[in-house]
Amino acid sequence: KFGGAGGSFTDACLVVEEIARVDPAVAVMVDIHNTLINRCLSFYGSEAQREKYLPKVATEIVGSFCLSESGSGSDAFALKCRAEKVDGGWKLNGAKQWISNSKEAGVFLVFATVDPEKRHKGITCFIVDAGAPGLEIGGKYDKLGIRASSTCEVILSDCFVPDENVLGKVGEGYKVAIESLNEGRIGIAAQMVGLAKGAWEHAVRYAHERVQFGQPISEFQAVRFQFAEMRAEIEAAQVLVYNAAALKESGRPFTMEAAIAKLQAGRVAERVASQAVEMLGGYGFVKEYPVEKFFRDSKIGSIYEGTTAMQLETISKLIQKDFR
């Protein structure tokens, strides 16, 4: 209806995974755009908002999800960005940190509070167009990994947003954020699975080409067993990802499964990428070969869209809930 491919959530995860086999940085841009931006506009947007923005995000622009701040990372709802009601709309003031896609984005979903005393019930989501007066994008952070993905500070100084650009209801932005991030974690898990596959493939290829002691190192049992262990871990993480995606698409609860998938896929990506570097020896430590990039990129899986500690907290709380 709005010019997109009409694919499912699982389709989006498959695309993210496949792209991540080559470049996890490009994959995260695709993931954020599809599992967060498109999802928020599709599910919470008014008919007018969908008609205005969905054709653009399907064909012309990428979006940016602006939730985190310097003082509100894992405690996302402690945000300080303020939205003040004015004639015909709202004025936004504050700064957002660690915002992906921000350098290239054509539209921003900005979370701000209309009343700090209400804590999470004061949070509202606003659609802000790129180039809006009062919207400023800071310089790119000099990151360890996923360097092709722009991550910047987003600064709002009396940035005017018309009433028609409130996404969902005033005071219900926390619902938009929570529900979207639960889905987004599955996308990040898919990215980590793709990353692990890419690192594994490079390592296996190298092992079949590298000759030592008169034979390819892939002929040594110790090396073959490492590849088998790595592949088993990747396959297990992939099952967790698509189980969570299937639960989501069927309308069943999936919060715990999404957290487990992200937790395990992130761990697997780190382990596999690290082993791939070791498998290549000195070549794994230089930029001429891609495995060092996979290794650097893998670390973000335990940080963004919910740290490892936050995934464990989510899983443990849901376990407690089931047994009380």
Stockholm file with secondary structure:
# STOCKHOLM 1.0

chainA/1-324         KFGGAGGSFTDACLVVEEIARVDPAVAVMVDIHNTLINRCLSFYGSEAQREKYLPKVATEIVGSFCLSESGSGSDAFALKCRAEKVDGGWKLNGAKQWISNSKEAGVFLVFATVDPEKRHKGITCFIVDAGAPGLEIGGKYDKLGIRASSTCEVILSDCFVPDENVLGKVGEGYKVAIESLNEGRIGIAAQMVGLAKGAWEHAVRYAHERVQFGQPISEFQAVRFQFAEMRAEIEAAQVLVYNAAALKESGRPFTMEAAIAKLQAGRVAERVASQAVEMLGGYGFVKEYPVEKFFRDSKIGSIYEGTTAMQLETISKLIQKDFR
#=GR chainA/1-324 SS CCSSCCCCHHHHHHHHHHHHTTCHHHHHHHHIIIIIIIHHHHHHCCHHHHHHHHHHHHHTCCEEEECCBTTBSSSGGGCCCEEEEETTEEEEEEEEEEEETTTTCSEEEEEEESCGGGGGGGEEEEEEETTCTTEEEEEECCCSSCTTSCEEEEEEEEEEEEGGGEESCTTCHHHHHHHHHHHHHHHHHHHHHHHHHHHHHHHHHHHHHCEETTEEGGGSHHHHHHHHHHHHHHHHHHHHHHHHHHHHHTTSCCHHHHHHHHHHHHHHHHHHHHHHHHHHGGGGGSTTSTHHHHHHHHGGGGTTTSCHHHHHHHHHHHHHHHHC
#=GC SS_cons         CCSSCCCCHHHHHHHHHHHHTTCHHHHHHHHIIIIIIIHHHHHHCCHHHHHHHHHHHHHTCCEEEECCBTTBSSSGGGCCCEEEEETTEEEEEEEEEEEETTTTCSEEEEEEESCGGGGGGGEEEEEEETTCTTEEEEEECCCSSCTTSCEEEEEEEEEEEEGGGEESCTTCHHHHHHHHHHHHHHHHHHHHHHHHHHHHHHHHHHHHHCEETTEEGGGSHHHHHHHHHHHHHHHHHHHHHHHHHHHHHTTSCCHHHHHHHHHHHHHHHHHHHHHHHHHHGGGGGSTTSTHHHHHHHHGGGGTTTSCHHHHHHHHHHHHHHHHC
//
